[in-house]
């Protein structure tokens, strides 16, 4: 190989080396692609203060979590599959609890779609699930802040005709203790029987 060829080869080898080092540094510094649904980034910091409204316009704060085991799920009323499936799992789990246990459990569905999820729409949407599931909505900025507190990923898709669009979002059921603090979470595919059993266990130890 000629001297010129060797110089060119060394030059491109150096460029490849620099690019590799840069990529490793980005990974080490936490620059990663969008997290997969059902992955919690930092379990130690899940939850926080919020000021939302129920479908009757009543203000609801984080204090509503106190005294009961709470299931908190973020989604949207126009979701075609994941949200209804998850809410149905929650419904089945709650149906398996005794009346006594059920009195110490509550569930919340917090919308990620304030543009379309009006109080009236959410009332109709949630009526197909357990009566203990309370839908919450609010100001878009507050909803964004609250979803951030719970480490929820969401991304609005392309708006099509008639204002139709999907929202890509993580799908976790957060379990909050009687003190309002995070205990654990379920995925959207966790069987209802498993959710029910975990709730029963938490009721006996907390």
C-alpha positions as CSV (number, residue, x, y, z in Angstrom):
1,X,0.0,0.0,0.0
2,X,1.2,3.4,-0.9
3,X,2.1,6.1,1.8
4,X,-1.0,8.0,0.7
5,X,-3.2,5.0,1.2
6,X,-1.8,4.3,4.6
7,X,-2.4,8.0,5.6
8,X,-6.1,7.8,4.4
9,X,-6.6,4.5,6.3
10,X,-5.2,5.9,9.5
11,X,-7.3,9.0,9.1
12,X,-10.6,7.1,8.8
13,X,-9.6,4.8,11.7
14,X,-9.1,7.8,13.9
15,X,-12.5,9.2,12.9
16,X,-14.1,5.9,13.8
17,X,-12.4,5.8,17.1
18,X,-13.5,9.4,18.0
19,X,-17.1,8.5,17.0
20,X,-17.1,5.4,19.2
21,X,-15.8,7.3,22.2
22,X,-18.4,10.0,21.8
23,X,-21.2,7.4,21.6
24,X,-20.0,5.7,24.8
25,X,-19.8,9.1,26.6
26,X,-23.4,9.8,25.7
27,X,-24.5,6.5,27.1
28,X,-22.5,7.0,30.3
29,X,-24.1,10.5,30.7
30,X,-27.6,9.1,30.5
31,X,-28.4,10.2,27.0
32,X,-30.5,7.2,25.9
33,X,-33.4,6.6,23.5
34,X,-37.0,6.9,24.6
35,X,-37.7,4.5,27.5
36,X,-39.7,1.5,26.8
37,X,-43.2,1.4,28.2
38,X,-43.4,-0.1,31.6
39,X,-39.9,1.0,32.7
40,X,-39.7,3.3,35.7
41,X,-36.7,5.6,35.6
42,X,-36.4,6.3,39.3
43,X,-38.6,4.5,41.8
44,X,-37.4,6.6,44.7
45,X,-39.0,9.8,43.3
46,X,-42.4,8.6,42.0
47,X,-45.3,10.7,42.9
48,X,-45.7,14.2,44.3
49,X,-48.1,17.1,44.9
50,X,-50.9,17.6,42.4
51,X,-54.1,19.7,42.1
52,X,-56.6,18.2,39.7
53,X,-60.3,17.9,39.3
54,X,-62.8,15.1,39.2
55,X,-65.6,14.9,36.7
56,X,-67.9,16.9,38.9
57,X,-65.4,19.8,39.0
58,X,-64.3,19.1,42.6
59,X,-60.6,19.9,43.3
60,X,-58.6,16.8,44.2
61,X,-55.1,17.0,45.7
62,X,-52.5,14.4,46.7
63,X,-54.2,14.3,50.1
64,X,-56.9,12.0,48.6
65,X,-54.3,9.2,48.6
66,X,-53.9,9.3,52.3
67,X,-55.5,6.4,54.4
68,X,-56.0,4.0,51.6
69,X,-54.1,1.8,49.1
70,X,-54.4,3.7,45.8
71,X,-53.9,2.5,42.2
72,X,-52.9,5.4,39.9
73,X,-53.0,4.9,36.1
74,X,-52.3,7.5,33.4
75,X,-54.0,7.1,30.0
76,X,-56.6,8.7,27.8
77,X,-60.2,8.2,27.0
78,X,-59.7,7.7,23.2
79,X,-57.1,5.0,23.7
80,X,-58.1,2.1,21.4
81,X,-56.5,-0.8,23.3
82,X,-54.0,-0.4,26.1
83,X,-56.0,1.8,28.4
84,X,-59.3,-0.2,28.2
85,X,-57.3,-3.4,28.7
86,X,-55.5,-2.0,31.8
87,X,-58.7,-0.5,33.3
88,X,-60.4,-3.8,32.8
89,X,-57.6,-5.6,34.7
90,X,-58.0,-3.1,37.5
91,X,-61.8,-3.7,37.4
92,X,-61.4,-7.4,37.6
93,X,-58.9,-7.1,40.5
94,X,-61.2,-4.9,42.5
95,X,-64.1,-7.2,41.8
96,X,-62.2,-10.0,43.5
97,X,-61.7,-8.1,46.7
98,X,-64.1,-8.5,49.7
99,X,-66.3,-5.5,50.5
100,X,-64.2,-4.9,53.6
101,X,-60.9,-4.9,51.6
102,X,-62.5,-2.8,48.8
103,X,-63.4,-0.1,51.3
104,X,-59.7,0.5,51.9
105,X,-58.8,0.7,48.2
106,X,-59.3,3.3,45.5
107,X,-58.1,3.8,41.9
108,X,-57.5,6.9,39.8
109,X,-57.4,7.3,36.0
110,X,-55.5,10.5,35.2
111,X,-55.9,11.7,31.6
112,X,-53.0,12.5,29.3
113,X,-55.3,14.1,26.8
114,X,-56.9,17.3,28.2
115,X,-57.8,18.5,24.7
116,X,-60.4,15.7,24.2
117,X,-61.0,14.2,27.6
118,X,-63.7,16.5,28.9
119,X,-65.6,15.8,32.2
120,X,-68.6,14.6,30.2
121,X,-66.5,12.3,28.0
122,X,-64.5,10.8,30.9
123,X,-67.8,10.1,32.8
124,X,-69.1,8.1,29.9
125,X,-65.7,6.4,29.3
126,X,-65.1,5.3,32.8
127,X,-68.7,4.1,33.4
128,X,-67.7,0.9,31.7
129,X,-65.3,0.0,34.5
130,X,-65.3,-0.3,38.3
131,X,-67.1,2.4,40.2
132,X,-64.1,2.8,42.5
133,X,-62.0,4.1,39.6
134,X,-62.1,7.9,39.7
135,X,-61.1,9.8,36.5
136,X,-59.1,13.0,37.1
137,X,-58.4,15.9,34.6
138,X,-57.0,19.4,34.8
139,X,-55.0,22.2,33.3
140,X,-52.7,20.9,30.6
141,X,-49.6,22.3,32.3
142,X,-50.6,20.7,35.6
143,X,-51.2,17.4,34.0
144,X,-47.9,17.5,32.3
145,X,-46.2,18.3,35.6
146,X,-48.0,15.5,37.4
147,X,-47.2,13.0,34.8
148,X,-43.6,14.0,35.1
149,X,-43.8,13.5,38.9
150,X,-44.9,9.9,38.2
151,X,-42.2,9.4,35.5
152,X,-44.8,8.8,32.8
153,X,-43.7,8.9,29.2
154,X,-46.2,10.3,26.7
155,X,-46.0,11.6,23.1
156,X,-48.8,12.9,21.0
157,X,-49.0,11.4,17.5
158,X,-49.8,13.0,14.2
159,X,-53.1,14.8,14.2
160,X,-55.3,13.4,11.3
161,X,-58.6,14.6,9.9
162,X,-61.3,15.3,12.5
163,X,-58.7,15.9,15.1
164,X,-58.0,12.2,15.5
165,X,-54.6,11.2,17.0
166,X,-53.0,8.6,19.2
167,X,-50.9,9.2,22.3
168,X,-47.9,6.9,22.8
169,X,-47.5,6.5,26.5
170,X,-46.0,4.2,29.2
171,X,-48.6,2.0,30.8
172,X,-48.0,1.3,34.5
173,X,-50.4,1.0,37.4
174,X,-48.7,2.8,40.3
175,X,-49.5,1.5,43.8
176,X,-49.4,4.1,46.5
177,X,-49.5,3.3,50.2
178,X,-51.7,4.7,52.9
179,X,-49.1,7.5,53.4
180,X,-49.5,8.5,49.8
181,X,-46.0,7.2,48.9
182,X,-45.0,4.9,46.1
183,X,-44.9,1.2,47.0
184,X,-44.7,-0.8,43.7
185,X,-46.2,-1.0,40.2
186,X,-47.9,-3.3,37.9
187,X,-47.7,-3.4,34.1
188,X,-50.6,-3.2,31.7
189,X,-50.5,-7.0,31.3
190,X,-50.3,-8.0,34.9
191,X,-53.1,-10.5,35.5
192,X,-56.0,-9.3,37.7
193,X,-55.6,-12.2,40.1
194,X,-52.0,-11.1,40.7
195,X,-53.0,-7.5,41.3
196,X,-55.7,-8.6,43.7
197,X,-53.3,-10.8,45.7
198,X,-50.7,-8.0,46.0
199,X,-53.4,-5.6,47.2
200,X,-54.5,-8.1,49.8
201,X,-51.0,-8.5,51.0
202,X,-50.4,-4.8,51.2
203,X,-53.7,-4.3,53.2
204,X,-52.4,-6.8,55.8
205,X,-48.9,-5.2,56.2
206,X,-49.7,-1.5,56.0
